[in-house]
Amino acid sequence: MKSITKYSNLFKPITIGNLLFKNRIFSAPTSLNWGAVDGNLTPETIAYYELKARGGAAVVTMGESIVHTLTGKSHDRQIELDNPTSLVGLSQLAKAIKRHGAVPSAELSHGGKWGGLISMAGSLKADRVAYGPSAEMTEAGEVKEMPEKLLLEIIESFGKGAAVLKRAGFEMCMVHAGHGWFFGQFLSPKTNHRTDRFGGSFENRARVLVMALESIRRNVGPGFPIEVRMSGDEFISGGITAEEGIKLAKTIEGKCDLINVSAGMHENLELYIRTHPTQFAEKGPNVYLAEAIRKEVKIPVSTVGAIVDPEMMEEIIASGKADIVELGRPLLADPYLPNKLREGKEKEITKCLRCMGCFGESLKTETTSCTVNPVIGNEFNEWIAKSQPTTPKKVMIIGGGPGGMKAAITAAERGHDVVLYEKSDTLGGALKFAKYVDFKYGLYEFKEVLEYLLKKSTVCIHMNTEATTETVESENPDVLLLAVGASPILPCIKGIDGKNVKLAEDVYGNENQVGETVVILGGGLVGCETAAHLARRGKKVTIVEMRQDIALDSEVFYRTAMKVDLSRNNVKVITNAIGLAVNEVGLVIKTQDGNEKLIKAETVISAAGYRADHVLFQEMSNAAPVVQIIGDCRRPGKVTNAVSDGYYIALDI
């Protein structure tokens, strides 16, 4: 009999209410901008949540389920629990989750004033009145004080929503009382200035939540687990403090069965990246808040937020800091994380990068994606793609970067005879630099996972071998995939070939060759990350960018986090400026007003972008029956493009 020893606490069952949960890993509520159409779940959304259940989480929680559609939709496409037609989809989702041994739950939610204001993910608010605890004028528009009659109606709608969930087959529910939504607005002295029984004292401000919990209990009966998500600290002047967070937990512990401790709030970019910590922040930054609350209450407490390392998950439970870890983004990066841990396949786990790509994609295209997992956002079609019949073929891949490795692994899993050629002595391509960067180290770990899976597979790997047309002729493949990356662009300015000039990609691992003062020509993603890396090492860095802002090729959340980090480390930013020449003492630029200016620096770093390498494709476009290009040599971009290319092109073989 094999026993689980390394993660024994994570896989220790726990009883909450009348339910026994198989482990301490819960799938935290995540919501989708495309989650529902006309208030009803779509097959794509059901598949999205089902994948988490299949991966081994004890609970799968559907995010932001709206209890009062008329006033509470903070986003455009949320499930409407008060819509009679939503029951069918809810029932299908509950069944999909339960058939994999997980408990289905849903987050009862109301946007408060954001039900009438245009939020980051909601724009369809025409003719809606924004109601909040108190009247206020915000940058997004006017907010009216919610009349008590409407308030009482909304309170009761939480109970009715919970009853709908129970009828549909859900076995527990969560109440969203954090992140600045409905309950958070009433709880916070910053937004609640009422003078009636729902404002003023802490007890009055908490009354709305207490009454809603009582309504839920009346509707679902005893034993049905009720979880409350709260912000242990809002981290904003005049908002809920850690002390009030503890007080709130003690107030509601008799009304619920589990408290989930998060932090911060939405609809404020700098607080948003605290609620959803990025790679510029420490891992597990909310654990201390959960630990403080757990010491004061008698019911189980869970923690959430940037918990990506299995060792940290186990330590949290083992040390008694929390009873449960709730994972949101980590179960996008690898939905099978719980099963892999249980089966001793830790080396195969793809960890979350905390790169905010999932959130950024939701705003950009109103879909979702994951930098390191191409399946996310495509779950419904995944079984179709993998069920395609295939005849084993000879597949040759040139390039051992992320796209090439992902293609090789996928093709080998499909039963093909795969050979991979890499011209250098190491695999990883554009990911290798991350070994030297603390806030990008997750990318290096991803490279290690790909390399482990590649070497574990049947792929024949040729290192230190530059593939030529003769090599291809010798291999005689049915399919040739080119994943040879991109080349850095060097600006055509005087002195760019000087001894004091370095390419951004050559800095990593050679930081001792970089002077104490640095100017970076190019303020895109590469330039900004290089600046952040060097500034964290104590260098005095200046970024020069020709556009009106920096990092415009990154998503808004990651860009915000990066700017905060650059500012914290005193990086100077000059926008609307172009480089004219490099000399022995620095970089000469032309500023927006047309003046020339010398930026003194010991080292000038060029970060002017990349150009796709099409040379090999032009040489080999007819070298096999099927020839495809993957990743940066197709279009220079992000890791997610290369990984997705490699995966789906390999599935097509």
N, C-alpha and C positions, 0 to 999 in steps of 0.2 A: 504493500500500500504506500503510495507516494503522498507525503504530507507537505503542506505549504508552510515553510518556516520563515523565509525572509520577509514575507508580507502577511504574516499570520494575523495581525491586528486589523489590516484592511479587509480581510476576508472572514472576520468574526461576525456572525449574524447579530442583528439587533432587532428588538421588538419595540414598535412605536404604535400606540393605540392598540388595535386588535390585529395588527399585521406583523409578520416576521419577515425581515428584509435579509436577503442572502449575503450582502456584503455592505461595506461602509462607503462605497463609491456611488454617488448619485449623479445623474446627469442634470446639471443646473438648467434652469429655464433659459432657453434662447428663443428669440422671436425672429420672424422672417418678414421682410418687407413685402414678399410675395406670398405670405402664408395662407391667405384666404381670398376668395373671390366672392363678393356680395355677402361677406360674413361667414362663408362656408369653407371648410378645409378642402384643399385640392389633393389629388392622388400624390403629387410631388411632395407636398408637405407631410403627408402620412409616411411616405418612404423616407423622408429626412429624419423623422423621429424614430422610425422603426429600426434604422441602422444602428442607433445608439443602444437599443434594447438587444439587438442581435450581438452587439459587441460585449455584453456582459454587465452593464450598469444595473444596479439594484432597482433604481427608480429612473424613469424618464419623464421629465416635466416639460409640458408644452408651455411656451412663454406667452405672456401678455394676452390673456383671454378676457375680452371686454365684457363687463357685466351690465353696462348701461350704455347702449349704442348711441342714443340721442345726444349724450353729453360727454362720453368718455373715451372715444377713439383717438389715441395719441398718434397713431400711424394710420396709413390709408387702407391697409389690407390685413386687418386683424380679425380673428375669429370672434363672432358675436354670439355670446351665450344666451342672449335674450331674443335671438332670431330662431323661430321654430324650425326652420329648415336646416339648422346647423347640427341637429341631433344625429343625422345619418353619418356625417363625416366624423363626428366625435366618437360614435360607436365603433366605426371602422378603425380609428386610431387606437382606441383602448384595446381592441382585439389584437391589433398588430403588435402592440407593445407586450401584452400578456402572453402571446404565444411563444415568446422567447424567455419567459420566466422573470420578466421585470414587472414592476408596479407602475401603472400609468397615473400620472398626476398632471395638474394644470395650474397655471398661475392666474388667479383671479385678479383682474387689474382694472384700473380706471385712471385716465390721464389727468384728472383734475382740470386745472386751467388749460392744460395742453390739449384737452379735448376740443377746444375752440380756437386755440392759437396754432399757427403754423410751426410745427416742430421740425427737427432735423430730418425726420423720416415721414413727415405727414404734411401734405399740402392741400388736400381736398377738404377744406373747412369752410367753404362758401355758405353764408347765411347762418353760421353757427355762432352762438354766444359762448364766450369763454367764462366759465364760472370757477371761482377759487374760494378759499376760505374768506378772503377779504378783497375789497375793491383795490385795484392798483392799475397803474399805467406802465406797461412794459414796452421794450423795444419791439416786441412782436405784436403789440396791440393792447386794447383795453380788456381788463378783467373785472367782472362784476362779482360782488359778494353773493355767494350761493344762498338762496332763501332756505330757511329751515325745512320747509315742506319738501323741497327738492332734495335736500341733504338726507332727510329721513328715507326718501324713496330710493336714493342711491345706496344707502346703508343696507336696506332690505334686499336690494338687487344682488348684493354679494351672497346672501343666503340662497336666493333663487338660482343664482349661477352655480353655486356648489351643488344644489339639488339636481340641476341639469347634468352636471358632470357625473354624479353618482348614478343617475338613471342611464347614462351612456356607457357605464361600465368602468369609469375611473374609480380608483380605490383610495385615493387621497387627494388633497388639494393644497395649494400654497396661496397665501394672501400677500400681494406685493405692497409692502408698507414702507418701501425705501426709495432711494434714487430720485427724490423730488417729485414723485407722482402724487396721486390723490391723497393718500394717508400721510405721506411725507410733507405735503403742503400744510396739512392741518396740524401735524406734530411740530413743525418748525416755527419757533417764535419769529423767524425772519419773514415768513409769509402769512402767518396767522395773527391778525390783530383784532379778532372779533371780541365783542364785549358780552356775548351771550354764554350759554352753558358749554359752548364748543370752542371757547377762546379764553385767553388769559393764563390761568394756572396750567401747570403741566397736566394735572388730572383732567382738566377740561379739554385741553388739546388732544389728549389721548382717548377721550370719550368716543370719538367717531370710530376709531379702530376697535375699541372694546365692544361697542354695540354691534359692529359688523361681525366680529368673531362670535358673539352670542347668536346673531341671526344665522350664521353658517351652522353652528352646532344644532340649533333647532331644526334646521332643514336636513342635515345629514345624519343626525342621531349620534349616540355614543359609540366610541370605538373607531370611528372613521378619522384617520389621522389628518390634523390640520397643521400645516406648516406656515410660519410667518417669515417673510424676508424683510429685513430692516437694515437701515444704514447705521452701523455702530458709531459712526462719526461722519458728519457731512463735510467737514473740512472747509467750512465757509463761515466768515464772520457773522454772528447772529443766528447761525443755524443750530442743528442738533449736535451736541458735543458728545464725547465718549462717556461722560458722566451721565448725561441724559439717556444715552443709549442703554446703559446698564439699568437705569430706572425704568425705562420702557420695557425691557425684557422681564424685569420683576413684576411689572404691572400686568403683562399679558400671559405669564407662564401658566396661570390657572385656566386660561381660555384656549390654549393651543397645545400641541404635542411636540413640536419641534421648532426651534428658532434658527434661521439661517442669517448669519451676520455678514453683510456686505458693507459698502462704504460709498461716500460721495454722492453725486447726483448726475442726471442727464441734463441735456439742454444748456450745458456750459462746457465748452471744449476742454478747458484745463481741468475741470472736475471730472469730466467724462473719462479722461485718460487716467484718473485716479480710481474711478469705479471699475474701469477695465484696464488694469495696469499694463503698460507697454514694456518692451525690452530695455528701455532706459531706466526702469524702476527695479527695485528688488523683487524677488519672487515671494509669493505668499504674504503681501504686505498687510492683509486684513486678519491674519491669524491671531495677532495679539489682541485684537478687539473681541474675537470669539472666545479666546482664552479668559479674558477678563469677565465676560458675561457668563461663561460656564461656571465660574467660581461662585456666582451669585444666584443661580437658578437650579432647580431640581429636575428639569426636563432636558432631553438631549439638545445639543447645539451643533450646528454645522458651520463650516467656514468655506469661503469661496474667494476666487480672485488670484490669477496667475500662479496656481499650484500646478506645476508642470513636471516636477521630478518625482518619480515613485518613492524615492527614499524620503523625501519631505512628506509625502502623503502618509506613509507608514509612521514616521516620527510624530506627526500631529496626533494620530490616534493613540499610539503607544504612550506618549507623554501626557495624555489627557487634556491637551489644549482644545480639542474638539472631539465630538463623537463620530462625525461624518465629514468627508470631504466632498464638496460639490464641484464638478468640473463642467465648464462651458466650452471654451475654445479648445482645451486639450482633447475633448472627444470629437472635435471636428478634425483636428490633426490626425488623430487615430481613434476611431470609434471602438476599436477592438482592444484598447488599452487594458481594461479589466481582465478580459480573457487571456491576453498575452501574459499579464503578470501572474495570473493563476496557473498558467501552463508552463511557467518558467522561461518564457520567450522575451525577456526584458530587452535583449539586444535588438529585437525587431520592432520595438515601439518607436513611432515617429512622434517626437515631442512638439508641442505648440511653440512657435517662435515668439509669440506675443507681438506680432508685427502689425496687427490691426488690419491686415488685408481683407479679412472677412467682413469687418465693419465698413471698410472703405468701399468694397464692391457693392454692399447693400445700398449705399447712397448713390454710387455711380450708375449702376444698372438696375437697382432694385431686385437683384438676385443675390446669391451668396456664393462664396468660393473659399478655398483654403490654399495658401501658398504651397504647402507640402502635401496636400491630399486632393488630387484632381477629381475624386468622386463627389466631393461636397458640392451640392448644387445640381448634381446629376444623378442622385440616388435612384430615382424612378427608372431611369434608362439603364442603370448599371447591370441589372440582371439580363436585359436584352443584349447588351454589348458582350457580356461574358458568355452568353449562350450561343453566340454565333459559331456555327461549325467551321472547322478549319482543317486544312491538309498541311501536315508538317512541311515546312520549307526551310531552306538555308537562308539565314538572315545574317548580314554583315553590318556591323555598326562601327563607324569611325568617330572617335571622340568619347572620352570617359568622364565627361562632366555630368551634371544632374540629369539632363535630358537623355544623354546616351545611356547612362546607367539605368534610368527608369525604363527606357525602351527595351533594353537587354533583359532586365528582370521580368518584365511583363511578357515579352515574346517567349522567353524560356518557360514561363508558367503556362503558356498556351500550347506548349509541346513542340516548339520550333527548335531547330539546330542553330544556335546563336554563337557568333564569334565577334569579339569586340577588340578594336585596335586603339591604343592610346600611345601617343608619341613621347610623352614624358614618363618619369619614373613614379608618378603618383596619380591616383584618381581624384576626381572632385572638380576639376576645371575651375569655374568662377567661384566655387564655394571654399576653396582652400584658404583664402585670406582670412576667413572668419575664425580660424584657430587663434589668431592674435588679437581679436577684438572682443572685449568682455560683453558688450551689448549685442553682438552678432554671433556669439558662440553657439547659439542654438542652430544656426546654419551649418556650422562645422559638425555638430552632433548629427544633423540630418545627413550630411555627407557620409559620416561613419556608418549610419544605418543602411544607406544605399550600398555602400561598399561591402558591408557584412552580408547583405542579402544577395549581392552579385556574386561574391565568392562562394556563398553557400549553394548557389544555383548551378545549373549545368553549363553555364556560359563559359566558353573558352576565351581567356583573356590574354592578349599580347601587349605587354608593356614595353616602353622604350622602342616602339616600332612605328615609324611614320608610314602610313598606308599610301601606296601609289596606285596608278592604274594597273601596273603589273601585279601588285598585291591583289587587287580586285579580280583580275583575270585568273589568278591562281586559285582564289577562293571560289570563284564562279557562283556567286550568291543569286538566289531568286529575288531577294529584297536587299537593297542597299540603303542604309539610313546614315545621313551625314549630320553629325552633331559637333561641329568643329569650332563653335563659338564666334566671337566677334573680336575686332581689333580696335584698340584705343585711337581716337582721333587726336591728332596733334595740331593745335592752332597754327596758322601760317603767320607768325609774327617774328620779328627780329629777336634773336637771342634765345629762341625756344629750345635750341640744341645745346645750351650752356651747361656747364658742370654743376651749376646750382639748381638745375631743373630736374624734377622727377615726375614720372607718371604716377597717378594715384595708386594703381595696382601694385607698383613696385615699393610702396612705402611699408606695407604690412610685413612684419618680420624683420624689417631693416630700419626700425625707428631710430636707432642710434646714429644713422647716417643723415637724419633730418635735423636741421638747425633748431635753435630755441625759438626763433621767430619764423613764422611760415605765412605765405600768402597762397591761397588756392584759387586758381583761375577756373571758374565753373562752379556754380552753386546749385547744380542739380542734386539728385539723390546721392550719387557717388561722391561729389565734392563735399556735401554736407556731412555724410557719414565719415569721410576721412577727417574732416575738421573736428567732428565730435570725438573721434578716436584720439587724435593728437592732443586736443585740448584736455582730455581726461588724463593725459600723460604729462600735463604741465606745460605744454607748448603754448606760445602766444600766437593765435591764429586769426587771420583775416580772410574772409570769403569775398570774392569779386564775382558778381553775377550780372549778365547783360539784361535779364528780364526784370520785371517789377517786383518779383518775390523769389525766394529760394525754395528749393525742393518741390517745384511745381509738377514734377513727374512722380510724386508720391501721393498717397491718399491723405485726405485732410486730417485724420486722426493721428497718423504717423507723423505727418508734417508738424502738427501742433506739438507732439511730444518731443520731436527733434529740436524744434525752436526753443522749447523750455530748457532742454539740456544744453544747447549751444549758449543760451543766455546765462545759465547757471555757471558755465565754465568760461565766461567772458570772451566768447568768440565775437569778433567784430564783423559785421555784414555790410557790404557796399553793393547796392543794387543799381540797375540802370546804368551800368558802366561796362566798358569793354577794355580788354588788354591790348596795348599797343606794342610793347616791347619788353624784353627781359634784359636787365644789365646785371653787373656784378653785385649790386646792392639791393636788387629787388625787382618789382614789376611796375612799369609805367602804364597808367590807365587813363582813359578818357571818361570823365564823369558826365552825368546827365546835363549839366550846364555847359558842356563843351570844353571844359578846362582839362588840362593834362595834370596828372598828379603821380608822384612816386610813392609807392607803398614799399617801405623798406622791409626786407626780409632776408634771412640767411638762405632760406630754401623756397623755391617757387614750385608749386605742384600743379600739374596740368590735369584737370578733370573735365574735359570738354566733351565727354560722351564716347560712344562706341559706334563702329560701323560693321554691319554684317559681313562675314567673310564668305563671299560667293564663288571664290576662285575654284575651290574643289568641286563644287556642284557643276560649274561650267565645264570642267574637265571630265566629269564622270556622269553627266546627266543621262547618258545612254549605256552606262556600264553594266546595267542589270535590267531585268524586265520591269522592276519597280524601283524607283529612286526617289527618296524623300529627304527633306531637310528638316532639322529639329532645333528648336530653341533659338539662341542668339544668332546663329548663322542664317536663320530664317528672318528674324526681326529682333534686333537688340532690345532687351526688356528685362523683366524680372524673372526670378527663379520659377515663379508659378507658371509662366509661359513655357519654359523648357520642360518642366515636369509634366504638365498637361499634354504638351506635344508628344513627348516620349510615350506616355501611357496610352493615349488614344490612337496614335499612329500604329503602335504595336498591337492594339486590339483589333485593328483593321486587317492585320495580316492573316 
